């Protein structure tokens, strides 16, 4: 396609501008991506037109929307900006009609199959070590092909982050508890079924990390007193799951499911996740334990009075 004809280039770019409305799925995906890519900047129409002229076809509608509304991203994977889109020859036997638009940083790319220009294009994951036979590549694409791919990548990245946070949480819990008073005899571990049944009976859902913690580490008494499934209660539409050791403060989930925040009652303290709240509680308990230890280990020094030398 001639790159010197501005009317042709504008016609190429136009389908990507009007294909999508402001759907709920897009709004949710873009909200997550904006938080994780604070340095991203929307691509200009001129840059997108140049990329389309260079490739000789319109960009897929979903991909063009992402570029216009957000731009190139580093999370959940490295998604290229329009200037990085090129047809490359001789890359690990990859044909030129597979145009890479994202990479995992290890030499593996997500590519558009550009053999049949359409509003949406098939997406192929190209493994540079074990490339798929070309005759086995899917040549069809749904109208939400790019959005489906994007949501899958976001879900995979969030799942991996949760696994890493859980491993870190387990390590910190073990480390902190070794420095504190041993868990009391009340530290039994309920089964996942008991926890789910108790929350369902109350008509509430709670973050999965809390259920995992309760079933793995048990109903601790310190640094706060975790309630057993049979003790869970709902007050002011909040699920109370723990008390301070003197019962002066109750900790509850505000909201439902994985997005629930932790709120101190009474008080104004709030934590965005259960993990954040738990680590804060552990740190506070560790500081308190260290302070008590310091006071008990420092010897009492008696005041000495200087007396005049005897003649």
Protein Blocks (a to p, Z undefined) as FASTA:
>chain_A
ZZklmklmmmmmmmmmmmpccdfklmmmmmmmmmmmmmbccddfklmmmmmmmnopacdf
klmmmmmmnopcfbfbdcddfklgccdehiahiafklccfbdehnopacdddfkbgcfbd
cdddddfklccdfklpcfbdcfklmmmmmmmmmmmmmmmmmmmmmmmmmmmmmmmmmmmc
cddfklcccdfklmmmmmmmnopacdfklmmmmmmnopafbfbdcddfklpcceehiacf
bdcfklpaccddedehjllccdddedjbdcfbfklmmmmmmmmmmmmmmmmmmmmmpccd
dddddddddZZ
